[in-house]
Amino acid sequence: MKKTTVRAQVVGGGLAGVEAALRLAQGGVCVDLFEMRPGKQTPAHKTDLLGELVCSNSLKGTDPATAHGLLKKELSLLGSAALKAAEITRVPAGKALAVDRLSFARALTEAVQAHDLIEMHRQEIVEIDPGIPTIIATGPLTSEALAEHLAKMTGSSRLFFYDAISPIIDADSIETEHAFFGSRWDPESTDYLNCPLDEDLYYAFITELLQAQQVIPHGFEEARYFEACLPVEIMASRGRDSLRYGPMRPIGLEDPRTGRRPFAVLQLRRENLRGDAYNMVGFQTKLTYAEQKRIFGLIPALAHARFERFGSIHRNTFLDSPRVLNKDLSLKGYPLIFLAGQVTGVEGYMESAATGILAGLSLLAKTSGTGFSPPRADTAIGALIHYITDENTKDFQPMNVNFGIMESPDVPKKLRNQARVDREACSFQEWMKSLATGL
Ligand SMILES: Cc1cc2nc3c(=O)[nH]c(=O)nc-3n(C[C@H](O)[C@H](O)[C@H](O)COP(=O)(O)OP(=O)(O)OC[C@H]3O[C@@H](n4cnc5c(N)ncnc54)[C@H](O)[C@@H]3O)c2cc1C
């Protein structure tokens, strides 16, 4: 491809950075890609390869009737390099798309090296020049110096170093005959669904919680937690009643079926306006996924709960994106600086790849003077972008793609899945057409 005079830089050669660099180069922009490894390693990466997967080798499911499947379908339509690399390095893993991690990272590294508009620099970037078009994609383990600089650019309270995630449950799977609506002191409110526990059940629940298997922290993850977001199992270990004086306190709630205050209560809070997903309030946890399913399932309303997302606590550098990012992924107050990947508060390999492509497209639009709008929130990628840039979100926490964040059609429940898939297809196609015509 012929070199152009437009030059941009991408910081970070993970999944988001690779997608962003390739997208810019495909658009004719000369790219300086900065990756600090191997000179400076993160605590989780092991190689000098681009697009290294730091933990699981699974990129999750491909079934187009699921949110992960729809995301892959959209990535495929966008010509994602990560998805292409995954297809050629795939290993058998049932319905999941799993890869040989070394071959996968080698394929991405070679794709970047093969592009004559991309110049690789093995260098840590510690400051961003606001005058150079830049995509920052330094991931959950952004180097300390750059994190400090980002904190200065965005205001120090806008950068976080850990995520503490409570599980999210599909509303249809909650057994509402074992629950009642009402927020503390307001029985008419439908914002919270309360799952009561009697004394025997509460203590049985605590016993199981204390014996449950936990995820072993990575060596670099301190086993220190912020008091404001302790894992439930740590809270429980401080005293068998601590949860019922903490997130499970029943104060201000009366079970309409008994006319009495329950002994303890798990509160579920609407995750979205439609109320088709609920968040377990204050239930951030380090239990393994299997244990979360088993132990939270002891609560009658959750006996058959389907988890849209499990709880977790991780070392994770991410921005308070709803406050600092525009919808086109540029940083507020810095029109040439864009963010992509896990540092924006999306969670997951493919989610990070998707925002890399979007940031690339957005920067291309900026350099050519055309406008850029992300896809609508009824698509998988659009829902992610909407989630991370929605100013109404309080207490922002990272999110993977799931139906809970996707706008869904207003049709009866049994028709919803098909209608959602149909609508996503139309909406994404329309957006792709608008890209092609530069609208
Ligand atoms: C321990 C751990 C386990 C995880 N497990 C999973 C999992 O199993 N499944 C999953 O989907 N997601 C997992 N994640 C999340 C995962 O990191 C992301 O899904 C994905 O890798 C994010 O892609 P990214 O491109 O944003 O960041 P990364 O893939 O981390 O890439 C960022 C790159 O930026 C480089 N960099 C950092 N700072 C600088 C700097 N100042 N200058 C230049 N280069 C820099 C880094 O070396 C790195 O190569 C895990 C995260 C962690 C920390």
The ligand as a Gaussian input file, in Angstrom:
#p B3LYP/6-31G(d) Opt

LIG

0 1
 C       -4.265000     -12.084000      35.012000
 C       -5.297000     -11.863000      33.966000
 C       -6.029000     -12.927000      33.468000
 C       -6.991000     -12.718000      32.470000
 N       -7.695000     -13.779000      31.987000
 C       -8.567000     -13.612000      30.981000
 C       -9.270000     -14.714000      30.395000
 O       -9.068000     -15.854000      30.793000
 N      -10.153000     -14.486000      29.399000
 C      -10.374000     -13.214000      28.934000
 O      -11.190000     -13.065000      27.988000
 N       -9.744000     -12.150000      29.446000
 C       -8.836000     -12.321000      30.461000
 N       -8.182000     -11.252000      31.009000
 C       -8.450000      -9.953000      30.493000
 C       -7.488000      -9.783000      29.314000
 O       -6.329000      -9.156000      29.741000
 C       -8.129000      -9.027000      28.214000
 O       -9.279000      -9.709000      27.839000
 C       -7.281000      -8.770000      26.984000
 O       -5.999000      -9.312000      27.013000
 C       -7.189000      -7.297000      26.922000
 O       -6.616000      -6.929000      25.718000
 P       -5.873000      -5.545000      25.648000
 O       -5.346000      -5.444000      24.271000
 O       -6.742000      -4.463000      26.145000
 O       -4.680000      -5.690000      26.704000
 P       -3.410000      -6.673000      26.683000
 O       -3.702000      -7.887000      25.920000
 O       -2.955000      -6.795000      28.082000
 O       -2.334000      -5.811000      25.866000
 C       -1.804000      -4.613000      26.365000
 C       -0.368000      -4.494000      25.910000
 O        0.120000      -3.218000      26.263000
 C        1.469000      -3.343000      26.699000
 N        1.758000      -2.157000      27.532000
 C        1.308000      -1.868000      28.769000
 N        1.760000      -0.653000      29.168000
 C        2.509000      -0.167000      28.137000
 C        3.245000       1.049000      27.936000
 N        3.276000       2.008000      28.857000
 N        3.916000       1.219000      26.781000
 C        3.897000       0.244000      25.808000
 N        3.246000      -0.939000      25.963000
 C        2.535000      -1.126000      27.099000
 C        1.494000      -4.668000      27.420000
 O        2.795000      -5.209000      27.458000
 C        0.553000      -5.507000      26.579000
 O        1.221000      -6.239000      25.585000
 C       -7.223000     -11.426000      31.998000
 C       -6.495000     -10.338000      32.503000
 C       -5.530000     -10.562000      33.486000
 C       -4.755000      -9.392000      34.014000

